[in-house]
Amino acid sequence: MPETFRDAKCCRSMLYIPGNKLDWTLVAPKYGAGAPVFDLEDAVAVSEKAGARKAIAAAIKELRCE
């Protein structure tokens, strides 16, 4: 984790992924974007937002690099 803004890595591109599409979030890294962005707003219907939050949490746990 960068300590200052200057230490942060610059992102050349961002890939927006609907938060309710767990399978899409899990394959996002193969597309080489600088930063995947899990969208919970415009791309997800109100009725699916709770499930999308759970799907994003699961994807982050699976994709986490340490």
DOVEX-611663 format. One record per residue: residue number from 1; z, y, x of N, C-alpha, C in turn. Coordinates in pm, whole numbers, plus 50000, padded with zeros to 5 digits. Each point is the difference from the previous one (the first is absolute). Layout:
N
<node><k>NUM</k><n_c3>Z</n_c3><n_c2>Y</n_c2><n_c1>X</n_c1><ca_c3>Z</ca_c3><ca_c2>Y</ca_c2><ca_c1>X</ca_c1><c_c3>Z</c_c3><c_c2>Y</c_c2><c_c1>X</c_c1></node>
...
This chain:
66
<node><k>1</k><n_c3>50000</n_c3><n_c2>49883</n_c2><n_c1>50085</n_c1><ca_c3>50000</ca_c3><ca_c2>50117</ca_c2><ca_c1>49915</ca_c1><c_c3>50000</c_c3><c_c2>50123</c_c2><c_c1>50090</c_c1></node>
<node><k>2</k><n_c3>49904</n_c3><n_c2>50090</n_c2><n_c1>49981</n_c1><ca_c3>49998</ca_c3><ca_c2>50121</ca_c2><ca_c1>50083</ca_c1><c_c3>50121</c_c3><c_c2>50089</c_c2><c_c1>49972</c_c1></node>
<node><k>3</k><n_c3>50051</n_c3><n_c2>50061</n_c2><n_c1>50107</n_c1><ca_c3>50115</ca_c3><ca_c2>50087</ca_c2><ca_c1>49985</ca_c1><c_c3>49962</c_c3><c_c2>50142</c_c2><c_c1>49960</c_c1></node>
<node><k>4</k><n_c3>49883</n_c3><n_c2>50044</n_c2><n_c1>50039</n_c1><ca_c3>49954</ca_c3><ca_c2>50135</ca_c2><ca_c1>49965</ca_c1><c_c3>49859</c_c3><c_c2>49993</c_c2><c_c1>49943</c_c1></node>
<node><k>5</k><n_c3>49958</n_c3><n_c2>50109</n_c2><n_c1>49941</n_c1><ca_c3>49864</ca_c3><ca_c2>50008</ca_c2><ca_c1>49946</ca_c1><c_c3>49897</c_c3><c_c2>49977</c_c2><c_c1>50110</c_c1></node>
<node><k>6</k><n_c3>50025</n_c3><n_c2>50052</n_c2><n_c1>50118</n_c1><ca_c3>49906</ca_c3><ca_c2>49986</ca_c2><ca_c1>50112</ca_c1><c_c3>49986</c_c3><c_c2>49855</c_c2><c_c1>50045</c_c1></node>
<node><k>7</k><n_c3>50103</n_c3><n_c2>49921</n_c2><n_c1>49979</n_c1><ca_c3>49996</ca_c3><ca_c2>49859</ca_c2><ca_c1>50039</ca_c1><c_c3>49927</c_c3><c_c2>49913</c_c2><c_c1>49898</c_c1></node>
<node><k>8</k><n_c3>49976</n_c3><n_c2>50053</n_c2><n_c1>49882</n_c1><ca_c3>49939</ca_c3><ca_c2>49922</ca_c2><ca_c1>49894</ca_c1><c_c3>49853</c_c3><c_c2>49971</c_c2><c_c1>50032</c_c1></node>
<node><k>9</k><n_c3>49955</n_c3><n_c2>49884</n_c2><n_c1>49960</n_c1><ca_c3>49862</ca_c3><ca_c2>49957</ca_c2><ca_c1>50019</ca_c1><c_c3>49911</c_c3><c_c2>50070</c_c2><c_c1>49896</c_c1></node>
<node><k>10</k><n_c3>49888</n_c3><n_c2>50048</n_c2><n_c1>50042</n_c1><ca_c3>49905</ca_c3><ca_c2>50065</ca_c2><ca_c1>49909</ca_c1><c_c3>49920</c_c3><c_c2>49893</c_c2><c_c1>49924</c_c1></node>
<node><k>11</k><n_c3>49984</n_c3><n_c2>50019</n_c2><n_c1>49872</n_c1><ca_c3>49922</ca_c3><ca_c2>49908</ca_c2><ca_c1>49918</ca_c1><c_c3>49858</c_c3><c_c2>50051</c_c2><c_c1>49985</c_c1></node>
<node><k>12</k><n_c3>49904</n_c3><n_c2>49918</n_c2><n_c1>50032</n_c1><ca_c3>49860</ca_c3><ca_c2>50043</ca_c2><ca_c1>49988</ca_c1><c_c3>49948</c_c3><c_c2>49982</c_c2><c_c1>49859</c_c1></node>
<node><k>13</k><n_c3>50061</n_c3><n_c2>49909</n_c2><n_c1>49925</n_c1><ca_c3>49956</ca_c3><ca_c2>49979</ca_c2><ca_c1>49862</ca_c1><c_c3>50114</c_c3><c_c2>49941</c_c2><c_c1>49918</c_c1></node>
<node><k>14</k><n_c3>49994</n_c3><n_c2>50022</n_c2><n_c1>49870</n_c1><ca_c3>50099</ca_c3><ca_c2>49944</ca_c2><ca_c1>49909</ca_c1><c_c3>49928</c_c3><c_c2>49919</c_c2><c_c1>49894</c_c1></node>
<node><k>15</k><n_c3>50057</n_c3><n_c2>49885</n_c2><n_c1>49966</n_c1><ca_c3>49943</ca_c3><ca_c2>49912</ca_c2><ca_c1>49899</ca_c1><c_c3>50097</c_c3><c_c2>49996</c_c2><c_c1>49883</c_c1></node>
<node><k>16</k><n_c3>49959</n_c3><n_c2>50051</n_c2><n_c1>49886</n_c1><ca_c3>50085</ca_c3><ca_c2>50001</ca_c2><ca_c1>49880</ca_c1><c_c3>49981</c_c3><c_c2>49869</c_c2><c_c1>49924</c_c1></node>
<node><k>17</k><n_c3>50112</n_c3><n_c2>49936</n_c2><n_c1>49969</n_c1><ca_c3>49998</ca_c3><ca_c2>49870</ca_c2><ca_c1>49934</ca_c1><c_c3>50087</c_c3><c_c2>50008</c_c2><c_c1>49874</c_c1></node>
<node><k>18</k><n_c3>49949</n_c3><n_c2>49959</n_c2><n_c1>49885</n_c1><ca_c3>50084</ca_c3><ca_c2>50000</ca_c2><ca_c1>49880</ca_c1><c_c3>50123</c_c3><c_c2>49911</c_c2><c_c1>50021</c_c1></node>
<node><k>19</k><n_c3>50116</n_c3><n_c2>50052</n_c2><n_c1>49970</n_c1><ca_c3>50125</ca_c3><ca_c2>49928</ca_c2><ca_c1>50025</ca_c1><c_c3>50017</c_c3><c_c2>49873</c_c2><c_c1>49919</c_c1></node>
<node><k>20</k><n_c3>49927</n_c3><n_c2>49987</n_c2><n_c1>49893</n_c1><ca_c3>50014</ca_c3><ca_c2>49880</ca_c2><ca_c1>49917</ca_c1><c_c3>49907</c_c3><c_c2>49887</c_c2><c_c1>50044</c_c1></node>
<node><k>21</k><n_c3>49931</n_c3><n_c2>50016</n_c2><n_c1>50109</n_c1><ca_c3>49907</ca_c3><ca_c2>49898</ca_c2><ca_c1>50052</ca_c1><c_c3>50057</c_c3><c_c2>49938</c_c2><c_c1>50128</c_c1></node>
<node><k>22</k><n_c3>50096</n_c3><n_c2>49908</n_c2><n_c1>49986</n_c1><ca_c3>50066</ca_c3><ca_c2>49941</ca_c2><ca_c1>50116</ca_c1><c_c3>49899</c_c3><c_c2>49935</c_c2><c_c1>50095</c_c1></node>
<node><k>23</k><n_c3>49904</n_c3><n_c2>49929</n_c2><n_c1>49947</n_c1><ca_c3>49901</ca_c3><ca_c2>49935</ca_c2><ca_c1>50086</ca_c1><c_c3>49920</c_c3><c_c2>50101</c_c2><c_c1>50081</c_c1></node>
<node><k>24</k><n_c3>49972</n_c3><n_c2>50117</n_c2><n_c1>49944</n_c1><ca_c3>49927</ca_c3><ca_c2>50105</ca_c2><ca_c1>50073</ca_c1><c_c3>50088</c_c3><c_c2>50057</c_c2><c_c1>50112</c_c1></node>
<node><k>25</k><n_c3>50129</n_c3><n_c2>50018</n_c2><n_c1>49973</n_c1><ca_c3>50088</ca_c3><ca_c2>50058</ca_c2><ca_c1>50101</ca_c1><c_c3>50014</c_c3><c_c2>49906</c_c2><c_c1>50120</c_c1></node>
<node><k>26</k><n_c3>49999</n_c3><n_c2>49870</n_c2><n_c1>49975</n_c1><ca_c3>50018</ca_c3><ca_c2>49904</ca_c2><ca_c1>50109</ca_c1><c_c3>49878</c_c3><c_c2>49990</c_c2><c_c1>50091</c_c1></node>
<node><k>27</k><n_c3>49881</n_c3><n_c2>50031</n_c2><n_c1>49951</n_c1><ca_c3>49880</ca_c3><ca_c2>49995</ca_c2><ca_c1>50085</ca_c1><c_c3>49962</c_c3><c_c2>50138</c_c2><c_c1>50055</c_c1></node>
<node><k>28</k><n_c3>50071</n_c3><n_c2>50103</n_c2><n_c1>49962</n_c1><ca_c3>49968</ca_c3><ca_c2>50137</ca_c2><ca_c1>50044</ca_c1><c_c3>49990</c_c3><c_c2>50015</c_c2><c_c1>50152</c_c1></node>
<node><k>29</k><n_c3>50089</n_c3><n_c2>49938</n_c2><n_c1>50080</n_c1><ca_c3>49992</ca_c3><ca_c2>50020</ca_c2><ca_c1>50145</ca_c1><c_c3>49867</c_c3><c_c2>49957</c_c2><c_c1>50061</c_c1></node>
<node><k>30</k><n_c3>49932</n_c3><n_c2>49905</n_c2><n_c1>49941</n_c1><ca_c3>49875</ca_c3><ca_c2>49952</ca_c2><ca_c1>50060</ca_c1><c_c3>49888</c_c3><c_c2>50104</c_c2><c_c1>49995</c_c1></node>
<node><k>31</k><n_c3>50018</n_c3><n_c2>50105</n_c2><n_c1>49920</n_c1><ca_c3>49897</ca_c3><ca_c2>50104</ca_c2><ca_c1>49989</ca_c1><c_c3>50012</c_c3><c_c2>50108</c_c2><c_c1>50107</c_c1></node>
<node><k>32</k><n_c3>50106</n_c3><n_c2>49998</n_c2><n_c1>50078</n_c1><ca_c3>50012</ca_c3><ca_c2>50087</ca_c2><ca_c1>50116</ca_c1><c_c3>50033</c_c3><c_c2>50146</c_c2><c_c1>49973</c_c1></node>
<node><k>33</k><n_c3>50047</n_c3><n_c2>50032</n_c2><n_c1>49884</n_c1><ca_c3>50037</ca_c3><ca_c2>50140</ca_c2><ca_c1>49971</ca_c1><c_c3>50122</c_c3><c_c2>50038</c_c2><c_c1>50084</c_c1></node>
<node><k>34</k><n_c3>50011</n_c3><n_c2>50127</n_c2><n_c1>50032</n_c1><ca_c3>50114</ca_c3><ca_c2>50050</ca_c2><ca_c1>50076</ca_c1><c_c3>50130</c_c3><c_c2>49987</c_c2><c_c1>49923</c_c1></node>
<node><k>35</k><n_c3>49992</n_c3><n_c2>50014</n_c2><n_c1>49868</n_c1><ca_c3>50122</ca_c3><ca_c2>49991</ca_c2><ca_c1>49917</ca_c1><c_c3>49964</c_c3><c_c2>49951</c_c2><c_c1>49860</c_c1></node>
<node><k>36</k><n_c3>50057</n_c3><n_c2>49888</n_c2><n_c1>49957</n_c1><ca_c3>49983</ca_c3><ca_c2>49961</ca_c2><ca_c1>49860</ca_c1><c_c3>50097</c_c3><c_c2>50082</c_c2><c_c1>49914</c_c1></node>
<node><k>37</k><n_c3>49955</n_c3><n_c2>50043</n_c2><n_c1>49885</n_c1><ca_c3>50083</ca_c3><ca_c2>50078</ca_c2><ca_c1>49908</ca_c1><c_c3>50006</c_c3><c_c2>49923</c_c2><c_c1>49869</c_c1></node>
<node><k>38</k><n_c3>50119</n_c3><n_c2>49955</n_c2><n_c1>49964</n_c1><ca_c3>50018</ca_c3><ca_c2>49924</ca_c2><ca_c1>49877</ca_c1><c_c3>50022</c_c3><c_c2>50098</c_c2><c_c1>49886</c_c1></node>
<node><k>39</k><n_c3>49904</n_c3><n_c2>50010</n_c2><n_c1>49912</n_c1><ca_c3>49999</ca_c3><ca_c2>50099</ca_c2><ca_c1>49892</ca_c1><c_c3>50076</c_c3><c_c2>49950</c_c2><c_c1>49878</c_c1></node>
<node><k>40</k><n_c3>50097</n_c3><n_c2>50079</n_c2><n_c1>49957</n_c1><ca_c3>50076</ca_c3><ca_c2>49969</ca_c2><ca_c1>49879</ca_c1><c_c3>49972</c_c3><c_c2>50100</c_c2><c_c1>49888</c_c1></node>
<node><k>41</k><n_c3>49913</n_c3><n_c2>50093</n_c2><n_c1>50024</n_c1><ca_c3>49976</ca_c3><ca_c2>50106</ca_c2><ca_c1>49901</ca_c1><c_c3>49871</c_c3><c_c2>49977</c_c2><c_c1>49922</c_c1></node>
<node><k>42</k><n_c3>49892</n_c3><n_c2>50058</n_c2><n_c1>50046</n_c1><ca_c3>49874</ca_c3><ca_c2>50001</ca_c2><ca_c1>49926</ca_c1><c_c3>49938</c_c3><c_c2>49862</c_c2><c_c1>49979</c_c1></node>
<node><k>43</k><n_c3>50018</n_c3><n_c2>49911</n_c2><n_c1>50096</n_c1><ca_c3>49932</ca_c3><ca_c2>49871</ca_c2><ca_c1>49993</ca_c1><c_c3>50074</c_c3><c_c2>49895</c_c2><c_c1>49917</c_c1></node>
<node><k>44</k><n_c3>50120</n_c3><n_c2>50032</n_c2><n_c1>49955</n_c1><ca_c3>50083</ca_c3><ca_c2>49900</ca_c2><ca_c1>49931</ca_c1><c_c3>50036</c_c3><c_c2>50051</c_c2><c_c1>49860</c_c1></node>
<node><k>45</k><n_c3>49974</n_c3><n_c2>49918</n_c2><n_c1>49900</n_c1><ca_c3>50037</ca_c3><ca_c2>50035</ca_c2><ca_c1>49862</ca_c1><c_c3>50152</c_c3><c_c2>50009</c_c2><c_c1>49988</c_c1></node>
<node><k>46</k><n_c3>50047</n_c3><n_c2>50084</n_c2><n_c1>49912</n_c1><ca_c3>50144</ca_c3><ca_c2>50019</ca_c2><ca_c1>49980</ca_c1><c_c3>50070</c_c3><c_c2>49868</c_c2><c_c1>49972</c_c1></node>
<node><k>47</k><n_c3>49938</n_c3><n_c2>49915</n_c2><n_c1>49922</n_c1><ca_c3>50062</ca_c3><ca_c2>49872</ca_c2><ca_c1>49965</ca_c1><c_c3>50010</c_c3><c_c2>49903</c_c2><c_c1>50119</c_c1></node>
<node><k>48</k><n_c3>49927</n_c3><n_c2>50027</n_c2><n_c1>50108</n_c1><ca_c3>50000</ca_c3><ca_c2>49911</ca_c2><ca_c1>50116</ca_c1><c_c3>50077</c_c3><c_c2>50055</c_c2><c_c1>50120</c_c1></node>
<node><k>49</k><n_c3>50060</n_c3><n_c2>50119</n_c2><n_c1>49987</n_c1><ca_c3>50066</ca_c3><ca_c2>50063</ca_c2><ca_c1>50113</ca_c1><c_c3>50120</c_c3><c_c2>49922</c_c2><c_c1>50053</c_c1></node>
<node><k>50</k><n_c3>50082</n_c3><n_c2>49943</n_c2><n_c1>49914</n_c1><ca_c3>50116</ca_c3><ca_c2>49923</ca_c2><ca_c1>50046</ca_c1><c_c3>49956</c_c3><c_c2>49879</c_c2><c_c1>50082</c_c1></node>
<node><k>51</k><n_c3>49899</n_c3><n_c2>49930</n_c2><n_c1>49952</n_c1><ca_c3>49947</ca_c3><ca_c2>49886</ca_c2><ca_c1>50074</ca_c1><c_c3>49935</c_c3><c_c2>50041</c_c2><c_c1>50131</c_c1></node>
<node><k>52</k><n_c3>49937</n_c3><n_c2>50117</n_c2><n_c1>49999</n_c1><ca_c3>49935</ca_c3><ca_c2>50050</ca_c2><ca_c1>50122</ca_c1><c_c3>50104</c_c3><c_c2>50030</c_c2><c_c1>50107</c_c1></node>
<node><k>53</k><n_c3>50114</n_c3><n_c2>50056</n_c2><n_c1>49961</n_c1><ca_c3>50106</ca_c3><ca_c2>50027</ca_c2><ca_c1>50098</ca_c1><c_c3>50047</c_c3><c_c2>49870</c_c2><c_c1>50066</c_c1></node>
<node><k>54</k><n_c3>50014</n_c3><n_c2>49896</n_c2><n_c1>49922</n_c1><ca_c3>50042</ca_c3><ca_c2>49870</ca_c2><ca_c1>50054</ca_c1><c_c3>49892</c_c3><c_c2>49941</c_c2><c_c1>50091</c_c1></node>
<node><k>55</k><n_c3>49873</n_c3><n_c2>50015</n_c2><n_c1>49960</n_c1><ca_c3>49890</ca_c3><ca_c2>49949</ca_c2><ca_c1>50081</ca_c1><c_c3>49992</c_c3><c_c2>50072</c_c2><c_c1>50134</c_c1></node>
<node><k>56</k><n_c3>50019</n_c3><n_c2>50131</n_c2><n_c1>49999</n_c1><ca_c3>49996</ca_c3><ca_c2>50076</ca_c2><ca_c1>50125</ca_c1><c_c3>50115</c_c3><c_c2>49961</c_c2><c_c1>50091</c_c1></node>
<node><k>57</k><n_c3>50119</n_c3><n_c2>49983</n_c2><n_c1>49944</n_c1><ca_c3>50115</ca_c3><ca_c2>49957</ca_c2><ca_c1>50080</ca_c1><c_c3>49972</c_c3><c_c2>49865</c_c2><c_c1>50065</c_c1></node>
<node><k>58</k><n_c3>49941</n_c3><n_c2>49908</n_c2><n_c1>49925</n_c1><ca_c3>49967</ca_c3><ca_c2>49868</ca_c2><ca_c1>50054</ca_c1><c_c3>49895</c_c3><c_c2>50011</c_c2><c_c1>50110</c_c1></node>
<node><k>59</k><n_c3>49900</n_c3><n_c2>50085</n_c2><n_c1>49980</n_c1><ca_c3>49894</ca_c3><ca_c2>50017</ca_c2><ca_c1>50100</ca_c1><c_c3>50056</c_c3><c_c2>50060</c_c2><c_c1>50129</c_c1></node>
<node><k>60</k><n_c3>50087</n_c3><n_c2>50098</n_c2><n_c1>49987</n_c1><ca_c3>50059</ca_c3><ca_c2>50062</ca_c2><ca_c1>50120</ca_c1><c_c3>50080</c_c3><c_c2>49897</c_c2><c_c1>50078</c_c1></node>
<node><k>61</k><n_c3>50078</n_c3><n_c2>49918</n_c2><n_c1>49932</n_c1><ca_c3>50077</ca_c3><ca_c2>49897</ca_c2><ca_c1>50069</ca_c1><c_c3>49909</c_c3><c_c2>49901</c_c2><c_c1>50072</c_c1></node>
<node><k>62</k><n_c3>49890</n_c3><n_c2>49964</n_c2><n_c1>49936</n_c1><ca_c3>49908</ca_c3><ca_c2>49901</ca_c2><ca_c1>50061</ca_c1><c_c3>49920</c_c3><c_c2>50060</c_c2><c_c1>50115</c_c1></node>
<node><k>63</k><n_c3>49959</n_c3><n_c2>50126</n_c2><n_c1>49989</n_c1><ca_c3>49915</ca_c3><ca_c2>50063</ca_c2><ca_c1>50099</ca_c1><c_c3>50077</c_c3><c_c2>50065</c_c2><c_c1>50114</c_c1></node>
<node><k>64</k><n_c3>50129</n_c3><n_c2>50012</n_c2><n_c1>49988</n_c1><ca_c3>50081</ca_c3><ca_c2>50072</ca_c2><ca_c1>50098</ca_c1><c_c3>49980</c_c3><c_c2>49944</c_c2><c_c1>50141</c_c1></node>
<node><k>65</k><n_c3>49977</n_c3><n_c2>50091</n_c2><n_c1>50091</n_c1><ca_c3>49983</ca_c3><ca_c2>49963</ca_c2><ca_c1>50142</ca_c1><c_c3>50121</c_c3><c_c2>50052</c_c2><c_c1>50077</c_c1></node>
<node><k>66</k><n_c3>50067</n_c3><n_c2>49912</n_c2><n_c1>50069</n_c1><ca_c3>50114</ca_c3><ca_c2>50044</ca_c2><ca_c1>50081</ca_c1><c_c3>49986</c_c3><c_c2>49950</c_c2><c_c1>50141</c_c1></node>
